[in-house]
């Protein structure tokens, strides 16, 4: 278990969730993996503002925390796929609710912007 997650366990479950899922693009990556396994390049295209280094780091952390599985297919060139574990799939209602809230927030704040 990563040290930030260990520390969060001493505070409260909300902090554990934030420690595992907080960070650049993690929830967006999880959302895209609900549709099935993806290769690194696909995820990069789906999250174009994430640079390769950041995306790699976030995927490694999600893998270390048991949310994402990394599968290497032995072929030339090597093929690596990322998919959600059972634990990762359990995030579906959470991510769906956050997605809906984000859309609501966008709509609300768009109507409040000065013309």
Buried (B, 14 or more C-beta within 10 A) or exposed (E): EEEBBEEBEEEEEEBBBBBBBEBBBBBBBBBBBEEEEBEBEEBBEBBEEBEEEBBEBBBEBBBEBEBBBEEEEEEEEEEBBBBBBEEBEEBEEEBEEBEEEEEEEEEEEEEEEEE
